[in-house]
Amino acid sequence: MNKTPEYKAPSREYLSALTSHLEYVKLINPTGKIYEKFYNWLIENETVFQDKNQSWPPTKTISQIMNLDYSKVKKSIIALYNDIIELNDKEPEKFKKENQHLCHLRLDYLNRHAYFHIGMNVIPRINDTIKFSFTQPVNGGSLYYVEDVSHTLTGSKHEISISLGCDEKYLYLQLLKEKAYLQGDISLTEYLFPLTKELKQDLLRLSNHL
């Protein structure tokens, strides 16, 4: 079996992840780290990064603005990102706000996996679409579909695990479901609610007769 090649993200994807999630950056103590100067530059320009119409300069331009060697800026970006990933693994509670549900995400994109703990106001349902770009430097993906939601209860502890994927078969089934509804082959309830195993089989049978 051919192994899926490891995703090698360009520095601009790391930079985009950081500037789009500055709340994660603020959880890190930069004192004495290689990225301390870059970290301070990010925080100082927070209002600029909040402008969705703003295009971010490439890493080489940032190195010139900060008067730092290009290779050091690139290393700073990646090191800061990796420290956030490490903190998320060790102290996931820091990544949720009060009254949010702490959810453990497994994000699969083209057979490449990423994991992240995040606070959510509402627990997503199976088949919901979720756009999450912070882990894109790990697996290359940013748009996912909820494949499974599981709850683990241990005493008073409640853990929520969510599996996200980009299965092309799912996209095909969604198109089949829409077509089946328009042709009157399935009810409005079947169309609006998540795909069941039985409905998937019915849709595939219907597609074979088209």
C-alpha positions as CSV (number, residue, x, y, z in Angstrom):
1,M,0.0,0.0,0.0
2,N,1.3,3.5,-0.9
3,K,1.8,5.7,2.0
4,T,0.3,9.2,1.8
5,P,3.1,11.7,1.6
6,E,3.6,14.0,4.5
7,Y,2.2,17.4,4.0
8,K,4.8,20.2,3.8
9,A,3.1,23.5,4.4
10,P,4.6,26.7,3.1
11,S,5.4,29.3,5.7
12,R,2.5,31.5,4.6
13,E,0.1,28.8,5.8
14,Y,1.6,28.8,9.2
15,L,1.4,32.6,9.2
16,S,-2.2,32.6,8.1
17,A,-3.1,30.1,10.9
18,L,-1.4,32.4,13.5
19,T,-2.9,35.6,12.3
20,S,-6.4,34.1,12.0
21,H,-6.3,32.7,15.5
22,L,-4.4,35.3,17.6
23,E,-6.4,34.2,20.7
24,Y,-4.3,31.0,20.6
25,V,-1.1,33.0,20.1
26,K,-1.9,35.0,23.3
27,L,-1.9,31.8,25.3
28,I,1.9,31.5,24.8
29,N,4.6,33.1,26.9
30,P,7.2,34.2,24.4
31,T,9.9,35.3,26.9
32,G,13.3,34.0,25.9
33,K,11.9,32.1,22.8
34,I,13.3,32.4,19.3
35,Y,10.0,33.9,18.3
36,E,9.8,36.6,21.0
37,K,10.3,39.5,18.6
38,F,8.0,38.0,15.9
39,Y,5.4,37.3,18.7
40,N,5.4,40.9,19.8
41,W,5.1,42.1,16.2
42,L,2.0,39.9,15.7
43,I,0.3,41.3,18.9
44,E,1.2,44.9,17.9
45,N,-0.5,44.4,14.5
46,E,-3.6,42.6,15.8
47,T,-6.0,45.3,14.5
48,V,-4.4,45.0,11.1
49,F,-4.9,41.2,11.0
50,Q,-8.6,41.6,11.9
51,D,-9.2,43.4,8.6
52,K,-10.5,40.6,6.4
53,N,-9.7,42.7,3.3
54,Q,-6.0,43.0,4.2
55,S,-3.5,40.8,2.3
56,W,-0.6,39.7,4.5
57,P,2.9,40.3,3.3
58,P,5.1,37.3,2.4
59,T,7.6,36.1,4.9
60,K,10.5,37.8,3.1
61,T,8.7,41.1,3.4
62,I,8.0,40.6,7.1
63,S,11.7,39.9,7.6
64,Q,12.5,43.2,6.0
65,I,9.9,45.0,8.1
66,M,11.2,43.5,11.3
67,N,14.9,43.8,10.3
68,L,15.4,40.1,10.9
69,D,17.0,37.4,8.8
70,Y,14.5,35.6,6.6
71,S,15.4,32.1,7.9
72,K,15.0,33.3,11.5
73,V,11.5,34.7,10.8
74,K,10.5,31.4,9.1
75,K,11.8,29.4,12.1
76,S,10.0,31.8,14.5
77,I,6.7,31.3,12.7
78,I,6.9,27.5,12.7
79,A,8.2,27.4,16.3
80,L,5.4,29.5,17.6
81,Y,2.9,27.4,15.8
82,N,4.3,24.1,17.1
83,D,4.3,25.5,20.7
84,I,0.6,26.2,20.4
85,I,0.0,22.7,19.1
86,E,1.9,21.3,22.1
87,L,0.1,23.5,24.6
88,N,-3.2,22.4,23.1
89,D,-2.3,18.8,23.7
90,K,-1.1,19.3,27.3
91,E,-3.6,21.9,28.5
92,P,-6.7,21.7,26.3
93,E,-8.9,23.6,28.8
94,K,-7.1,26.8,27.9
95,F,-8.7,26.6,24.4
96,K,-12.3,26.9,25.6
97,K,-14.2,29.7,27.0
98,E,-16.6,29.6,30.0
99,N,-19.8,27.6,29.2
100,Q,-18.3,26.2,26.0
101,H,-18.1,22.4,25.4
102,L,-14.6,21.1,25.2
103,C,-14.4,18.9,22.0
104,H,-11.6,16.7,20.9
105,L,-11.3,16.9,17.1
106,R,-9.7,14.4,14.7
107,L,-9.4,16.1,11.4
108,D,-8.7,13.8,8.4
109,Y,-7.8,15.3,5.0
110,L,-6.8,13.0,2.1
111,N,-5.5,10.4,4.6
112,R,-3.5,12.9,6.6
113,H,-4.5,13.4,10.2
114,A,-4.5,16.3,12.7
115,Y,-5.8,16.6,16.2
116,F,-7.0,19.6,18.2
117,H,-9.0,20.4,21.3
118,I,-11.3,23.3,21.0
119,G,-14.2,24.9,22.9
120,M,-17.5,24.9,21.0
121,N,-20.7,26.8,21.8
122,V,-22.9,24.2,20.1
123,I,-22.0,20.5,19.5
124,P,-22.1,19.9,15.7
125,R,-24.2,17.2,14.1
126,I,-23.2,14.5,11.7
127,N,-23.0,15.8,8.2
128,D,-22.5,19.4,9.3
129,T,-19.8,21.4,7.5
130,I,-17.0,22.9,9.5
131,K,-14.3,25.2,8.3
132,F,-11.2,25.2,10.5
133,S,-7.9,26.4,9.1
134,F,-5.6,26.3,12.1
135,T,-4.5,22.7,11.5
136,Q,-4.1,23.2,7.8
137,P,-0.2,23.4,8.1
138,V,-0.4,19.8,9.6
139,N,-2.7,18.0,7.1
140,G,-3.4,20.5,4.3
141,G,-7.1,20.8,4.9
142,S,-9.5,23.5,6.1
143,L,-13.0,22.4,5.1
144,Y,-14.5,19.2,6.7
145,Y,-17.7,17.3,7.2
146,V,-18.7,15.8,10.6
147,E,-18.5,12.1,10.3
148,D,-19.0,11.0,13.9
149,V,-19.8,12.6,17.3
150,S,-19.2,10.4,20.4
151,H,-19.8,11.1,24.1
152,T,-17.8,9.5,26.9
153,L,-19.2,9.7,30.4
154,T,-16.9,8.8,33.3
155,G,-18.4,9.8,36.6
156,S,-19.1,13.5,36.3
157,K,-16.7,13.9,33.4
158,H,-18.1,14.3,29.9
159,E,-15.8,14.0,26.9
160,I,-16.9,14.9,23.4
161,S,-14.9,13.5,20.4
162,I,-15.7,14.6,16.9
163,S,-14.3,13.0,13.7
164,L,-14.1,15.2,10.7
165,G,-13.3,14.2,7.1
166,C,-13.4,15.3,3.5
167,D,-14.7,12.0,2.1
168,E,-15.5,12.5,-1.6
169,K,-18.1,9.7,-1.3
170,Y,-20.0,11.8,1.1
171,L,-20.1,14.7,-1.4
172,Y,-21.5,12.3,-4.0
173,L,-24.1,11.1,-1.6
174,Q,-25.2,14.6,-0.8
175,L,-25.8,15.3,-4.5
176,L,-27.7,12.0,-4.8
177,K,-29.9,13.0,-1.9
178,E,-30.7,16.4,-3.4
179,K,-31.6,14.8,-6.7
180,A,-33.7,12.1,-5.1
181,Y,-35.7,14.8,-3.2
182,L,-36.3,16.9,-6.3
183,Q,-37.5,13.8,-8.1
184,G,-39.8,12.8,-5.2
185,D,-38.0,9.6,-4.4
186,I,-37.4,10.6,-0.7
187,S,-39.4,12.7,1.8
188,L,-38.6,16.2,3.0
189,T,-37.7,14.7,6.4
190,E,-35.2,12.3,4.8
191,Y,-33.8,15.2,2.9
192,L,-33.4,17.6,5.8
193,F,-32.0,15.1,8.4
194,P,-28.5,13.5,8.3
195,L,-27.9,10.5,6.1
196,T,-28.7,7.2,7.7
197,K,-27.1,3.9,6.7
198,E,-30.4,2.7,5.1
199,L,-30.8,6.0,3.2
200,K,-27.3,5.8,1.8
201,Q,-28.0,2.3,0.5
202,D,-31.3,3.4,-1.0
203,L,-29.6,6.4,-2.7
204,L,-26.9,4.2,-4.2
205,R,-29.6,1.8,-5.5
206,L,-31.5,4.7,-7.1
207,S,-28.3,5.9,-8.7
208,N,-27.7,2.5,-10.4
209,H,-31.1,2.8,-12.1
210,L,-30.5,6.3,-13.5
